[in-house]
Protein backbone atom coordinates (compact mmCIF):
# COMPACT_ATOMS: atom_id res chain seq x y z
CA UNK A 1 0.00 0.00 0.00
CA UNK A 2 1.24 3.48 -0.73
CA UNK A 3 0.96 6.43 1.60
CA UNK A 4 -1.52 8.32 -0.55
CA UNK A 5 -3.57 5.70 -2.38
CA UNK A 6 -4.09 2.33 -0.73
CA UNK A 7 -4.92 -0.42 -3.21
CA UNK A 8 -6.65 -3.60 -2.07
CA UNK A 9 -7.19 -6.60 -4.32
CA UNK A 10 -9.98 -8.73 -2.85
CA UNK A 11 -9.01 -12.40 -3.07
CA UNK A 12 -10.49 -14.07 0.00
CA UNK A 13 -13.56 -15.73 -1.49
CA UNK A 14 -14.11 -19.47 -1.28
CA UNK A 15 -14.93 -19.88 -5.01
CA UNK A 16 -17.60 -22.47 -4.21
CA UNK A 17 -19.35 -22.08 -7.58
CA UNK A 18 -16.04 -22.70 -9.31
CA UNK A 19 -15.18 -25.69 -7.17
CA UNK A 20 -12.27 -23.96 -5.41
CA UNK A 21 -8.91 -22.75 -6.65
CA UNK A 22 -10.41 -20.22 -9.03
CA UNK A 23 -7.78 -17.49 -8.73
CA UNK A 24 -4.98 -19.93 -9.55
CA UNK A 25 -6.66 -21.30 -12.68
CA UNK A 26 -4.75 -20.43 -15.83
CA UNK A 27 -5.92 -17.75 -18.26
CA UNK A 28 -3.82 -16.54 -21.19
CA UNK A 29 -0.63 -17.96 -19.74
CA UNK A 30 -0.92 -16.72 -16.18
CA UNK A 31 -2.99 -17.31 -13.07
CA UNK A 32 -6.42 -15.67 -13.11
CA UNK A 33 -5.70 -13.47 -10.08
CA UNK A 34 -2.48 -12.22 -11.65
CA UNK A 35 -4.35 -10.33 -14.36
CA UNK A 36 -6.01 -7.94 -11.90
CA UNK A 37 -2.78 -7.70 -9.91
CA UNK A 38 -0.82 -6.71 -13.01
CA UNK A 39 -3.29 -3.93 -13.78
CA UNK A 40 -2.91 -2.62 -10.23
CA UNK A 41 0.89 -2.81 -10.39
CA UNK A 42 0.88 -0.87 -13.66
CA UNK A 43 -0.70 2.08 -11.84
CA UNK A 44 2.67 2.50 -10.13
CA UNK A 45 1.02 3.67 -6.90
CA UNK A 46 3.15 1.63 -4.55
CA UNK A 47 2.83 -1.85 -3.11
CA UNK A 48 -0.75 -3.14 -3.26
CA UNK A 49 -2.45 -5.18 -0.59
CA UNK A 50 -4.05 -8.54 -1.41
CA UNK A 51 -6.77 -9.48 1.07
CA UNK A 52 -6.78 -13.26 1.29
CA UNK A 53 -8.26 -16.07 3.34
CA UNK A 54 -5.86 -17.80 5.75
CA UNK A 55 -5.27 -20.31 2.93
CA UNK A 56 -3.96 -17.77 0.43
CA UNK A 57 -4.05 -18.57 -3.30
CA UNK A 58 -0.73 -19.32 -4.99
CA UNK A 59 -0.80 -16.18 -7.16
CA UNK A 60 -0.92 -14.06 -4.00
CA UNK A 61 1.83 -16.00 -2.24
CA UNK A 62 4.01 -15.68 -5.33
CA UNK A 63 3.40 -11.92 -5.48
CA UNK A 64 4.40 -11.60 -1.84
CA UNK A 65 7.53 -13.70 -2.37
CA UNK A 66 8.51 -11.44 -5.27
CA UNK A 67 7.81 -8.38 -3.08
CA UNK A 68 5.15 -7.16 -5.49
CA UNK A 69 2.36 -7.07 -2.91
CA UNK A 70 1.61 -7.40 0.77
CA UNK A 71 -0.81 -10.05 1.99
CA UNK A 72 -3.45 -9.35 4.61
CA UNK A 73 -5.13 -12.50 5.91
CA UNK A 74 -8.81 -12.20 6.72
CA UNK A 75 -9.63 -14.70 9.50
CA UNK A 76 -13.35 -14.00 8.95
CA UNK A 77 -13.32 -14.53 5.18
CA UNK A 78 -15.98 -17.24 5.33
CA UNK A 79 -18.45 -14.68 6.70
CA UNK A 80 -18.51 -12.80 3.40
CA UNK A 81 -17.07 -10.04 1.24
CA UNK A 82 -17.92 -7.28 3.70
CA UNK A 83 -15.31 -8.56 6.14
CA UNK A 84 -12.55 -8.22 3.53
CA UNK A 85 -13.63 -4.70 2.58
CA UNK A 86 -13.72 -3.74 6.25
CA UNK A 87 -10.25 -5.18 6.85
CA UNK A 88 -8.82 -3.30 3.87
CA UNK A 89 -10.41 -0.04 5.05
CA UNK A 90 -8.99 -0.40 8.55
CA UNK A 91 -5.56 -1.09 7.11
CA UNK A 92 -5.83 1.95 4.82
CA UNK A 93 -6.81 4.16 7.74
CA UNK A 94 -3.92 2.91 9.85
CA UNK A 95 -1.53 3.58 6.96
CA UNK A 96 -2.76 7.16 6.68
CA UNK A 97 -3.96 6.71 3.10
CA UNK A 98 -6.03 9.42 1.47
CA UNK A 99 -7.92 7.02 -0.81
CA UNK A 100 -8.67 3.31 -1.03
CA UNK A 101 -9.02 1.61 -4.42
CA UNK A 102 -10.87 -1.73 -4.28
CA UNK A 103 -10.73 -4.33 -7.04
CA UNK A 104 -11.90 -7.95 -7.15
CA UNK A 105 -9.19 -10.44 -8.08
CA UNK A 106 -11.57 -12.41 -10.31
CA UNK A 107 -12.04 -9.53 -12.77
CA UNK A 108 -9.17 -10.04 -15.24
CA UNK A 109 -10.23 -7.52 -17.89
CA UNK A 110 -10.35 -4.28 -15.89
CA UNK A 111 -8.03 -1.82 -17.60
CA UNK A 112 -5.30 0.33 -16.15
CA UNK A 113 -7.09 3.33 -17.66
CA UNK A 114 -10.26 2.57 -15.70
CA UNK A 115 -8.38 2.16 -12.43
CA UNK A 116 -6.53 5.42 -13.00
CA UNK A 117 -9.77 7.22 -13.86
CA UNK A 118 -11.34 5.99 -10.62
CA UNK A 119 -8.44 7.25 -8.54
CA UNK A 120 -8.57 10.64 -10.27
CA UNK A 121 -12.36 10.94 -9.94
CA UNK A 122 -12.31 10.12 -6.23
CA UNK A 123 -11.99 13.39 -4.36
CA UNK A 124 -14.39 14.11 -1.51
CA UNK A 125 -16.82 11.38 -2.62
CA UNK A 126 -16.36 7.80 -3.86
CA UNK A 127 -15.98 6.93 -7.53
CA UNK A 128 -17.10 3.63 -9.03
CA UNK A 129 -18.21 2.02 -12.29
CA UNK A 130 -21.66 1.17 -13.58
CA UNK A 131 -22.24 -2.54 -14.17
CA UNK A 132 -24.36 -3.97 -16.97
CA UNK A 133 -27.36 -4.33 -14.62
CA UNK A 134 -27.28 -0.57 -14.06
CA UNK A 135 -26.00 -0.75 -10.50
CA UNK A 136 -22.80 0.95 -9.35
CA UNK A 137 -20.07 -1.36 -8.10
CA UNK A 138 -16.41 -2.21 -7.88
CA UNK A 139 -13.82 -1.47 -8.90
CA UNK A 140 -14.30 1.64 -6.83
CA UNK A 141 -12.21 4.23 -5.06
CA UNK A 142 -13.12 5.72 -1.69
CA UNK A 143 -11.82 8.86 0.05
CA UNK A 144 -10.58 8.64 3.63
CA UNK A 145 -13.86 10.08 4.90
CA UNK A 146 -15.51 6.79 3.82
CA UNK A 147 -13.08 4.51 5.66
CA UNK A 148 -15.07 4.36 8.91
CA UNK A 149 -18.24 3.28 7.10
CA UNK A 150 -16.31 0.68 5.12
CA UNK A 151 -14.63 -0.60 8.28
CA UNK A 152 -18.07 -1.22 9.81
CA UNK A 153 -19.15 -3.60 7.04
CA UNK A 154 -19.59 -7.29 7.71
CA UNK A 155 -21.13 -10.44 6.37
CA UNK A 156 -21.72 -10.70 2.64
CA UNK A 157 -22.67 -7.05 2.21
CA UNK A 158 -20.01 -5.13 0.35
CA UNK A 159 -19.81 -1.42 -0.30
CA UNK A 160 -22.91 -1.30 -2.52
CA UNK A 161 -24.96 0.86 -0.16
CA UNK A 162 -22.20 3.47 -0.02
CA UNK A 163 -21.94 3.50 -3.79
CA UNK A 164 -25.68 4.12 -4.21
CA UNK A 165 -25.51 7.30 -2.11
CA UNK A 166 -25.98 10.69 -3.72
CA UNK A 167 -22.88 12.44 -4.94
CA UNK A 168 -20.98 9.27 -5.87
CA UNK A 169 -19.19 9.62 -9.20
CA UNK A 170 -20.22 6.73 -11.46
CA UNK A 171 -18.04 6.10 -14.50
CA UNK A 172 -19.49 4.61 -17.67
CA UNK A 173 -16.99 2.13 -19.12
CA UNK A 174 -16.99 -0.76 -21.57
CA UNK A 175 -19.02 -3.43 -19.71
CA UNK A 176 -16.73 -6.15 -21.05
CA UNK A 177 -14.09 -4.92 -18.60
CA UNK A 178 -16.32 -5.92 -15.71
CA UNK A 179 -16.68 -9.59 -16.56
CA UNK A 180 -15.83 -11.71 -13.56
CA UNK A 181 -15.21 -15.41 -13.27
CA UNK A 182 -17.50 -17.37 -10.97
CA UNK A 183 -17.75 -20.69 -12.80
CA UNK A 184 -15.54 -22.98 -14.87
CA UNK A 185 -17.76 -22.24 -17.89
CA UNK A 186 -17.09 -18.49 -17.54
CA UNK A 187 -13.37 -19.13 -17.37
CA UNK A 188 -13.50 -21.39 -20.41
CA UNK A 189 -15.33 -18.68 -22.34
CA UNK A 190 -12.56 -16.22 -21.53
CA UNK A 191 -9.90 -18.78 -22.39
CA UNK A 192 -11.52 -19.13 -25.79
CA UNK A 193 -11.41 -15.37 -26.33
CA UNK A 194 -7.97 -14.64 -24.88
CA UNK A 195 -6.12 -17.90 -25.44
CA UNK A 196 -4.20 -19.86 -22.83
CA UNK A 197 -5.03 -23.03 -20.98
CA UNK A 198 -7.42 -23.46 -18.12
C-alpha positions as CSV (number, residue, x, y, z in Angstrom):
1,X,0.0,0.0,0.0
2,X,1.2,3.5,-0.7
3,X,1.0,6.4,1.6
4,X,-1.5,8.3,-0.6
5,X,-3.6,5.7,-2.4
6,X,-4.1,2.3,-0.7
7,X,-4.9,-0.4,-3.2
8,X,-6.7,-3.6,-2.1
9,X,-7.2,-6.6,-4.3
10,X,-10.0,-8.7,-2.8
11,X,-9.0,-12.4,-3.1
12,X,-10.5,-14.1,0.0
13,X,-13.6,-15.7,-1.5
14,X,-14.1,-19.5,-1.3
15,X,-14.9,-19.9,-5.0
16,X,-17.6,-22.5,-4.2
17,X,-19.4,-22.1,-7.6
18,X,-16.0,-22.7,-9.3
19,X,-15.2,-25.7,-7.2
20,X,-12.3,-24.0,-5.4
21,X,-8.9,-22.7,-6.6
22,X,-10.4,-20.2,-9.0
23,X,-7.8,-17.5,-8.7
24,X,-5.0,-19.9,-9.6
25,X,-6.7,-21.3,-12.7
26,X,-4.7,-20.4,-15.8
27,X,-5.9,-17.8,-18.3
28,X,-3.8,-16.5,-21.2
29,X,-0.6,-18.0,-19.7
30,X,-0.9,-16.7,-16.2
31,X,-3.0,-17.3,-13.1
32,X,-6.4,-15.7,-13.1
33,X,-5.7,-13.5,-10.1
34,X,-2.5,-12.2,-11.6
35,X,-4.4,-10.3,-14.4
36,X,-6.0,-7.9,-11.9
37,X,-2.8,-7.7,-9.9
38,X,-0.8,-6.7,-13.0
39,X,-3.3,-3.9,-13.8
40,X,-2.9,-2.6,-10.2
41,X,0.9,-2.8,-10.4
42,X,0.9,-0.9,-13.7
43,X,-0.7,2.1,-11.8
44,X,2.7,2.5,-10.1
45,X,1.0,3.7,-6.9
46,X,3.2,1.6,-4.5
47,X,2.8,-1.8,-3.1
48,X,-0.7,-3.1,-3.3
49,X,-2.5,-5.2,-0.6
50,X,-4.0,-8.5,-1.4
51,X,-6.8,-9.5,1.1
52,X,-6.8,-13.3,1.3
53,X,-8.3,-16.1,3.3
54,X,-5.9,-17.8,5.8
55,X,-5.3,-20.3,2.9
56,X,-4.0,-17.8,0.4
57,X,-4.1,-18.6,-3.3
58,X,-0.7,-19.3,-5.0
59,X,-0.8,-16.2,-7.2
60,X,-0.9,-14.1,-4.0
61,X,1.8,-16.0,-2.2
62,X,4.0,-15.7,-5.3
63,X,3.4,-11.9,-5.5
64,X,4.4,-11.6,-1.8
65,X,7.5,-13.7,-2.4
66,X,8.5,-11.4,-5.3
67,X,7.8,-8.4,-3.1
68,X,5.2,-7.2,-5.5
69,X,2.4,-7.1,-2.9
70,X,1.6,-7.4,0.8
71,X,-0.8,-10.0,2.0
72,X,-3.5,-9.4,4.6
73,X,-5.1,-12.5,5.9
74,X,-8.8,-12.2,6.7
75,X,-9.6,-14.7,9.5
76,X,-13.3,-14.0,9.0
77,X,-13.3,-14.5,5.2
78,X,-16.0,-17.2,5.3
79,X,-18.5,-14.7,6.7
80,X,-18.5,-12.8,3.4
81,X,-17.1,-10.0,1.2
82,X,-17.9,-7.3,3.7
83,X,-15.3,-8.6,6.1
84,X,-12.6,-8.2,3.5
85,X,-13.6,-4.7,2.6
86,X,-13.7,-3.7,6.3
87,X,-10.2,-5.2,6.9
88,X,-8.8,-3.3,3.9
89,X,-10.4,0.0,5.0
90,X,-9.0,-0.4,8.5
91,X,-5.6,-1.1,7.1
92,X,-5.8,2.0,4.8
93,X,-6.8,4.2,7.7
94,X,-3.9,2.9,9.9
95,X,-1.5,3.6,7.0
96,X,-2.8,7.2,6.7
97,X,-4.0,6.7,3.1
98,X,-6.0,9.4,1.5
99,X,-7.9,7.0,-0.8
100,X,-8.7,3.3,-1.0
101,X,-9.0,1.6,-4.4
102,X,-10.9,-1.7,-4.3
103,X,-10.7,-4.3,-7.0
104,X,-11.9,-8.0,-7.1
105,X,-9.2,-10.4,-8.1
106,X,-11.6,-12.4,-10.3
107,X,-12.0,-9.5,-12.8
108,X,-9.2,-10.0,-15.2
109,X,-10.2,-7.5,-17.9
110,X,-10.3,-4.3,-15.9
111,X,-8.0,-1.8,-17.6
112,X,-5.3,0.3,-16.1
113,X,-7.1,3.3,-17.7
114,X,-10.3,2.6,-15.7
115,X,-8.4,2.2,-12.4
116,X,-6.5,5.4,-13.0
117,X,-9.8,7.2,-13.9
118,X,-11.3,6.0,-10.6
119,X,-8.4,7.3,-8.5
120,X,-8.6,10.6,-10.3
121,X,-12.4,10.9,-9.9
122,X,-12.3,10.1,-6.2
123,X,-12.0,13.4,-4.4
124,X,-14.4,14.1,-1.5
125,X,-16.8,11.4,-2.6
126,X,-16.4,7.8,-3.9
127,X,-16.0,6.9,-7.5
128,X,-17.1,3.6,-9.0
129,X,-18.2,2.0,-12.3
130,X,-21.7,1.2,-13.6
131,X,-22.2,-2.5,-14.2
132,X,-24.4,-4.0,-17.0
133,X,-27.4,-4.3,-14.6
134,X,-27.3,-0.6,-14.1
135,X,-26.0,-0.7,-10.5
136,X,-22.8,0.9,-9.3
137,X,-20.1,-1.4,-8.1
138,X,-16.4,-2.2,-7.9
139,X,-13.8,-1.5,-8.9
140,X,-14.3,1.6,-6.8
141,X,-12.2,4.2,-5.1
142,X,-13.1,5.7,-1.7
143,X,-11.8,8.9,0.1
144,X,-10.6,8.6,3.6
145,X,-13.9,10.1,4.9
146,X,-15.5,6.8,3.8
147,X,-13.1,4.5,5.7
148,X,-15.1,4.4,8.9
149,X,-18.2,3.3,7.1
150,X,-16.3,0.7,5.1
151,X,-14.6,-0.6,8.3
152,X,-18.1,-1.2,9.8
153,X,-19.1,-3.6,7.0
154,X,-19.6,-7.3,7.7
155,X,-21.1,-10.4,6.4
156,X,-21.7,-10.7,2.6
157,X,-22.7,-7.1,2.2
158,X,-20.0,-5.1,0.4
159,X,-19.8,-1.4,-0.3
160,X,-22.9,-1.3,-2.5
161,X,-25.0,0.9,-0.2
162,X,-22.2,3.5,0.0
163,X,-21.9,3.5,-3.8
164,X,-25.7,4.1,-4.2
165,X,-25.5,7.3,-2.1
166,X,-26.0,10.7,-3.7
167,X,-22.9,12.4,-4.9
168,X,-21.0,9.3,-5.9
169,X,-19.2,9.6,-9.2
170,X,-20.2,6.7,-11.5
171,X,-18.0,6.1,-14.5
172,X,-19.5,4.6,-17.7
173,X,-17.0,2.1,-19.1
174,X,-17.0,-0.8,-21.6
175,X,-19.0,-3.4,-19.7
176,X,-16.7,-6.1,-21.0
177,X,-14.1,-4.9,-18.6
178,X,-16.3,-5.9,-15.7
179,X,-16.7,-9.6,-16.6
180,X,-15.8,-11.7,-13.6
181,X,-15.2,-15.4,-13.3
182,X,-17.5,-17.4,-11.0
183,X,-17.7,-20.7,-12.8
184,X,-15.5,-23.0,-14.9
185,X,-17.8,-22.2,-17.9
186,X,-17.1,-18.5,-17.5
187,X,-13.4,-19.1,-17.4
188,X,-13.5,-21.4,-20.4
189,X,-15.3,-18.7,-22.3
190,X,-12.6,-16.2,-21.5
191,X,-9.9,-18.8,-22.4
192,X,-11.5,-19.1,-25.8
193,X,-11.4,-15.4,-26.3
194,X,-8.0,-14.6,-24.9
195,X,-6.1,-17.9,-25.4
196,X,-4.2,-19.9,-22.8
197,X,-5.0,-23.0,-21.0
198,X,-7.4,-23.5,-18.1
